[in-house]
Each structure stands twice: as structure tokens, then as C-alpha cells.
Amino acid sequence: MPAGRSGLSAYQVSVRGGGEQRATVSGPPNPHVFQKYLKIKHLSLKSARAGVWRFRGNPLQSRLMTSGKRLSPVFVAVLVVFTIYFPSTLQAQDDSSIRVIVLTNLTVVDVRSGELRPQQTLVIRGNRIASVGSSKAAEDSSKSRIIDCRGLYAIPGLWDMHVHLVFGDWFPSGKNISLPLLVANGVTSVRDMGSELEVIQKWRGEIESGKLVGPRIYSSGPMLDGPKPRFPSSVAITTADDGRRAVDELKQRGADFIKLQSLIPREAVFAIADEARKQGIAFEGHVPDAVRASEMSDAGM
């Protein structure tokens, strides 16, 4: 985490399921928003001098994640959390039954201009941000829940453009750790560059229905690689026909794009590119060893 100028302490977010603590991750310095207003039953927060990322008592992933630096003052999950935790079914309700939440006295970070806009009010209707503007124009409604966010900052939801959420047995607790960890750090959308597609689609449905805390997921499903793939969640490609067949099957199964790895034979690479164009699906990832970067660019990558 980047060092913050405000001196705000970090918080530890403990995600629990079935009475067992499953993960502890760094979260934003506003526990009442998470627990009281969002009513997340299996979430507890406690003050911590530094952000410590742990699973069952053990540090997670890397030394960088346990650096002990304080949270940046421009990282606040108020905005992004509210836009992801409310079920999409709320959109079908009439206006009188849609929950309205008004966040007042926010400082909004304008990421286009780099400006900080103080004293702003953000209005959320159901699972959508309805308006952002001066606090003087705050919505006056007895049905609105008003939260004073003085001293807090709001930013747009972030993207992580390269994740592997279900990668063979590499990340066995991804559902309990990776998904809430991403949201706790303001990441509301991810590009999954190689996973088990059916599992991801199940998680995505649970997230969209409000049953699971996690980001929006854009996924390739399994990666396409050479005759002897080096990684899990991969499809072996030997011939051009293999490549075309894999593209067709992944498109039919609901993949959002095709992910290429490094060992695909040259003839199969161009067959994949051609079939992807015919199927209207993007292909992304590595430039295979058998072709030049300029060739892949010309082919549409």
C-alpha cells in the first residue's frame, strides 16, 4: 500500500464462514460503513496499526503485502462497496421500495483532472449511483439513510487486469480470500486471464445476485497452450484444427475472450486468430514463441 499523508490507521477485515475464521485482510478505515450500513453478517473489523494480510494466522503471498505502510487517504471503499453489494434485482422494484443511501461531506477524487472535490454528496438508489454533487443539494427524504463521510474520499471502482481466480489447485481458498480481498481494496472489476470457467460462472452468478462478495469478473476460461501445457487450467493445442475447435467450444461455453499462452504452434496461432474473428470474440494474452509481436498485432491481438 502507498503511504498516506493523513495518518489514518488501517483496519483488518475478518471474513468468517461456518464459525471459522477464513481470512484477515486490510480494509478501509470506516468499519461502521461495512458492518452497520451494509449489514454484512460475516464481517468483523478491528483497528490495526498496519495492514497485515493473513490466512489462518499465516502471512499471505508476498513481503510487499505485509510492508506495514498505512493506507492512502484517497483509498476509501465507500463508493465502490455500495455499487457492488446490492443485488441487481433491486432494479426491478418500484421507486418507493428502492433503498436510498446518501453519503454526505465526501471528498470525490476526479481521476480525469486529478482534482479533489470537497463537500460532495453521493446518492445511491438500489445498486446504482444516482448523482454526485455539492452537499448543499443533498437529497431530503425521510426514507434515505444519510451517512456523514467527513474526512473520507471516494474514487471510481478499480480494475485488476490480470488475475487467475481458479487456477488448478494453486489458490484453493480463492473464493474466501481473493474475492473479498479485491473488494476490500477497491477493485470492483477483474479480467481473469485463465481459470476454470464453470466455477467462475457460478461465482459470477452468486456475486450478481448478492449472495457472494466479489468483483465483476470478465473471464477467458482455460488458457490455450501448446501440446504440453505448463500450467493448470489450460487446453492443449497441437494443430490448427485444435485451435479452431477450442475457440468454438469456449465461445459456446460463455467465455468472454480467448487467452493465448506461449507454446502454441505457429499454424495453430493464426487459426485461432482467424476463428476468433469469425466468432466475434477477442483473443488476448501472450505473444506465442512461434510468432513475432508484429504478426500478432496484424492478426488483431
C-alpha positions as CSV (number, residue, x, y, z in Angstrom):
1,M,0.0,0.0,0.0
2,P,1.3,3.5,-0.7
3,A,2.0,5.6,2.4
4,G,-0.8,8.0,3.2
5,R,-0.5,11.6,4.3
6,S,-3.5,11.6,6.6
7,G,-2.1,9.1,9.1
8,L,-5.2,7.1,9.1
9,S,-4.8,3.6,10.6
10,A,-5.6,0.5,8.6
11,Y,-8.3,-1.9,9.6
12,Q,-8.3,-5.7,9.5
13,V,-11.3,-7.3,7.8
14,S,-12.0,-10.8,9.0
15,V,-14.3,-12.9,6.8
16,R,-15.9,-15.8,8.6
17,G,-17.9,-18.7,7.4
18,G,-19.4,-21.6,9.4
19,G,-17.9,-20.2,12.6
20,E,-14.3,-20.5,11.3
21,Q,-12.1,-17.5,10.6
22,R,-11.1,-17.8,6.9
23,A,-9.2,-14.7,6.1
24,T,-7.9,-11.4,7.5
25,V,-7.2,-8.6,5.0
26,S,-6.5,-4.9,5.0
27,G,-9.6,-2.8,4.6
28,P,-10.6,0.9,4.6
29,P,-10.8,3.0,7.8
30,N,-14.6,3.1,8.1
31,P,-15.8,-0.1,9.8
32,H,-19.3,1.3,10.6
33,V,-20.0,1.6,6.9
34,F,-19.1,-2.1,6.2
35,Q,-20.9,-3.6,9.2
36,K,-23.7,-1.3,10.3
37,Y,-24.9,0.0,7.0
38,L,-24.1,-2.8,4.6
39,K,-25.2,-5.5,7.1
40,I,-22.6,-8.0,6.1
41,K,-23.1,-10.7,8.7
42,H,-19.8,-12.5,8.5
43,L,-17.6,-9.4,8.5
44,S,-15.7,-8.0,11.5
45,L,-13.2,-5.2,11.7
46,K,-10.7,-4.2,14.3
47,S,-8.2,-1.4,14.4
48,A,-4.7,-2.3,13.4
49,R,-1.5,-0.2,13.3
50,A,-0.6,-1.6,9.9
51,G,-2.3,-3.6,7.1
52,V,-1.5,-7.3,7.7
53,W,-2.7,-9.8,5.1
54,R,-3.1,-13.2,6.7
55,F,-4.9,-16.5,6.2
56,R,-5.3,-18.8,9.3
57,G,-2.5,-16.9,11.0
58,N,0.0,-17.0,8.1
59,P,1.1,-14.0,6.0
60,L,-0.4,-14.1,2.5
61,Q,1.5,-14.0,-0.8
62,S,4.5,-11.7,-0.5
63,R,6.5,-9.4,1.7
64,L,5.2,-6.4,-0.2
65,M,1.7,-7.2,1.1
66,T,2.9,-7.0,4.8
67,S,5.0,-3.9,4.4
68,G,3.3,-2.2,7.3
69,K,2.6,1.0,5.5
70,R,-0.6,2.9,6.2
71,L,-3.5,3.2,3.8
72,S,-3.5,6.1,1.3
73,P,-6.1,8.7,2.2
74,V,-7.5,8.5,-1.3
75,F,-8.4,4.9,-0.9
76,V,-11.8,4.6,0.6
77,A,-14.2,1.8,-0.4
78,V,-17.4,3.7,0.4
79,L,-18.2,4.4,-3.3
80,V,-17.2,1.1,-4.8
81,V,-18.7,-1.0,-2.0
82,F,-22.1,0.4,-2.3
83,T,-22.2,-0.1,-6.0
84,I,-21.4,-3.8,-5.8
85,Y,-23.1,-5.2,-2.7
86,F,-26.7,-4.5,-3.5
87,P,-28.5,-7.3,-5.6
88,S,-29.3,-6.4,-9.2
89,T,-32.9,-7.5,-8.6
90,L,-33.4,-4.1,-6.9
91,Q,-33.5,-2.6,-10.3
92,A,-36.9,-4.2,-11.0
93,Q,-38.6,-2.7,-7.9
94,D,-40.7,0.5,-8.0
95,D,-39.1,3.7,-6.7
96,S,-40.9,3.6,-3.4
97,S,-39.3,0.3,-2.4
98,I,-35.7,1.1,-3.6
99,R,-33.3,1.8,-0.8
100,V,-31.7,5.2,-1.0
101,I,-28.4,6.0,0.7
102,V,-26.9,9.4,0.9
103,L,-23.2,9.9,1.6
104,T,-22.6,13.5,2.6
105,N,-19.4,15.5,3.1
106,L,-17.3,13.3,0.8
107,T,-14.2,14.4,-1.0
108,V,-14.5,13.0,-4.5
109,V,-11.3,12.3,-6.4
110,D,-11.8,13.3,-10.1
111,V,-9.5,10.9,-11.8
112,R,-9.7,12.6,-15.1
113,S,-8.5,16.0,-13.9
114,G,-6.7,15.0,-10.8
115,E,-8.7,17.4,-8.7
116,L,-10.2,16.8,-5.3
117,R,-13.8,18.0,-5.0
118,P,-14.6,18.5,-1.3
119,Q,-18.1,18.7,0.3
120,Q,-19.7,16.4,-2.2
121,T,-22.9,14.3,-1.7
122,L,-23.2,10.9,-3.4
123,V,-26.7,9.4,-3.7
124,I,-27.2,5.7,-4.2
125,R,-30.5,4.3,-5.3
126,G,-30.6,0.5,-5.1
127,N,-27.4,-0.7,-6.6
128,R,-26.7,2.4,-8.8
129,I,-25.1,5.8,-8.1
130,A,-27.9,8.2,-8.9
131,S,-25.9,11.5,-8.5
132,V,-22.8,13.2,-7.3
133,G,-22.8,16.9,-6.5
134,S,-22.5,19.6,-3.9
135,S,-23.5,18.7,-0.4
136,K,-25.8,21.8,-0.4
137,A,-28.0,19.8,-2.9
138,A,-28.3,16.7,-0.6
139,E,-31.4,14.7,-1.0
140,D,-34.0,15.4,1.7
141,S,-36.0,12.3,2.2
142,S,-37.2,10.5,5.4
143,K,-36.7,7.2,3.6
144,S,-33.0,7.9,2.9
145,R,-30.2,6.7,5.1
146,I,-27.8,9.5,5.5
147,I,-24.1,8.8,6.3
148,D,-21.7,11.6,7.2
149,C,-18.4,10.7,5.4
150,R,-16.5,13.7,6.6
151,G,-12.7,13.0,6.2
152,L,-13.3,10.2,3.7
153,Y,-12.6,10.1,0.0
154,A,-14.5,8.5,-2.9
155,I,-12.9,7.1,-6.1
156,P,-14.2,5.1,-9.0
157,G,-14.0,1.3,-8.8
158,L,-10.7,-0.1,-9.8
159,W,-9.8,-2.9,-12.4
160,D,-7.3,-5.6,-11.9
161,M,-6.5,-6.6,-15.5
162,H,-4.6,-9.9,-14.8
163,V,-5.9,-12.4,-12.2
164,H,-6.2,-16.1,-12.0
165,L,-9.1,-16.8,-9.6
166,V,-9.4,-20.6,-10.1
167,F,-6.1,-22.0,-11.3
168,G,-6.0,-25.7,-10.8
169,D,-5.1,-26.2,-7.1
170,W,-2.8,-23.2,-6.9
171,F,-5.3,-21.0,-5.0
172,P,-7.6,-23.4,-3.0
173,S,-9.2,-20.7,-1.0
174,G,-9.7,-18.1,-3.7
175,K,-13.5,-17.8,-3.1
176,N,-12.9,-17.0,0.6
177,I,-9.8,-14.9,0.2
178,S,-9.3,-13.4,-3.3
179,L,-12.8,-12.2,-3.9
180,P,-13.3,-10.2,-0.6
181,L,-9.7,-9.1,-0.7
182,L,-10.2,-7.4,-4.1
183,V,-13.3,-5.6,-3.0
184,A,-11.7,-4.5,0.3
185,N,-9.1,-2.8,-1.8
186,G,-11.5,-1.0,-4.1
187,V,-11.2,-3.4,-7.0
188,T,-14.7,-3.9,-8.4
189,S,-13.9,-5.5,-11.7
190,V,-11.2,-8.0,-12.8
191,R,-10.0,-9.6,-16.1
192,D,-9.4,-13.3,-15.3
193,M,-6.7,-14.5,-17.6
194,G,-7.1,-18.2,-17.1
195,S,-9.4,-20.2,-14.8
196,E,-11.9,-23.0,-14.6
197,L,-14.8,-21.4,-16.5
198,E,-17.8,-23.2,-14.8
199,V,-16.6,-22.3,-11.3
200,I,-16.1,-18.7,-12.4
201,Q,-19.5,-18.5,-13.9
202,K,-21.1,-19.9,-10.7
203,W,-19.2,-17.3,-8.6
204,R,-20.3,-14.6,-11.0
205,G,-23.9,-15.5,-10.7
206,E,-23.6,-15.5,-6.9
207,I,-22.0,-12.1,-7.0
208,E,-24.6,-10.6,-9.3
209,S,-27.4,-12.0,-7.1
210,G,-25.9,-10.5,-3.9
211,K,-25.1,-13.9,-2.3
212,L,-21.3,-13.5,-2.6
213,V,-18.9,-10.6,-2.1
214,G,-16.7,-10.1,-5.1
215,P,-15.9,-8.0,-8.1
216,R,-17.4,-8.2,-11.6
217,I,-15.5,-11.0,-13.5
218,Y,-14.5,-10.9,-17.2
219,S,-13.0,-14.3,-17.9
220,S,-11.3,-16.3,-20.6
221,G,-11.9,-19.7,-19.0
222,P,-9.0,-22.1,-19.6
223,M,-5.9,-20.8,-21.5
224,L,-4.9,-22.2,-24.9
225,D,-1.3,-23.5,-24.9
226,G,1.0,-25.9,-26.8
227,P,0.9,-29.7,-26.9
228,K,2.3,-29.9,-23.4
229,P,0.8,-27.1,-21.3
230,R,2.9,-25.8,-18.4
231,F,0.1,-24.5,-16.3
232,P,-3.2,-25.7,-14.9
233,S,-6.5,-24.5,-16.4
234,S,-5.1,-25.0,-19.9
235,V,-6.2,-26.6,-23.2
236,A,-3.5,-28.4,-25.2
237,I,-3.3,-27.2,-28.8
238,T,-1.3,-29.1,-31.4
239,T,-2.9,-28.4,-34.8
240,A,-4.8,-25.7,-36.5
241,D,-8.0,-27.7,-36.1
242,D,-7.4,-28.0,-32.4
243,G,-7.2,-24.2,-32.2
244,R,-10.4,-23.6,-34.1
245,R,-12.2,-26.2,-32.1
246,A,-11.1,-24.7,-28.8
247,V,-12.2,-21.2,-29.8
248,D,-15.6,-22.5,-30.9
249,E,-16.1,-24.5,-27.7
250,L,-15.1,-21.7,-25.4
251,K,-17.4,-19.3,-27.2
252,Q,-20.2,-21.7,-26.8
253,R,-19.4,-22.2,-23.1
254,G,-19.7,-18.5,-22.5
255,A,-16.0,-17.3,-22.3
256,D,-15.6,-13.6,-22.6
257,F,-12.4,-13.8,-24.6
258,I,-9.7,-16.3,-25.6
259,K,-6.4,-16.4,-23.7
260,L,-3.2,-17.5,-25.5
261,Q,-0.2,-18.9,-23.8
262,S,3.4,-19.1,-25.2
263,L,3.8,-22.7,-26.7
264,I,1.1,-22.8,-29.3
265,P,2.5,-23.9,-32.7
266,R,2.6,-21.2,-35.4
267,E,0.0,-22.6,-37.7
268,A,-2.4,-23.0,-34.8
269,V,-1.9,-19.5,-33.6
270,F,-3.1,-18.0,-36.9
271,A,-6.0,-20.5,-37.0
272,I,-7.1,-19.3,-33.5
273,A,-6.9,-15.7,-34.6
274,D,-8.9,-16.4,-37.7
275,E,-11.6,-18.4,-35.8
276,A,-11.8,-15.8,-33.1
277,R,-12.5,-13.1,-35.7
278,K,-15.2,-15.3,-37.3
279,Q,-16.8,-16.0,-33.9
280,G,-16.6,-12.3,-32.9
281,I,-14.6,-12.9,-29.7
282,A,-11.4,-11.2,-28.7
283,F,-8.1,-13.1,-28.2
284,E,-5.6,-11.8,-25.7
285,G,-2.6,-12.8,-23.7
286,H,0.9,-13.9,-24.6
287,V,2.6,-13.5,-27.9
288,P,3.4,-17.2,-28.7
289,D,7.0,-18.0,-29.1
290,A,6.5,-19.2,-32.7
291,V,5.4,-15.7,-34.0
292,R,6.5,-12.1,-33.8
293,A,4.7,-9.4,-31.9
294,S,4.2,-7.5,-35.1
295,E,2.4,-10.6,-36.6
296,M,0.1,-10.9,-33.6
297,S,-0.7,-7.2,-33.9
298,D,-1.5,-7.6,-37.6
299,A,-3.7,-10.6,-36.7
300,G,-5.8,-8.5,-34.3
301,M,-4.3,-9.1,-30.9
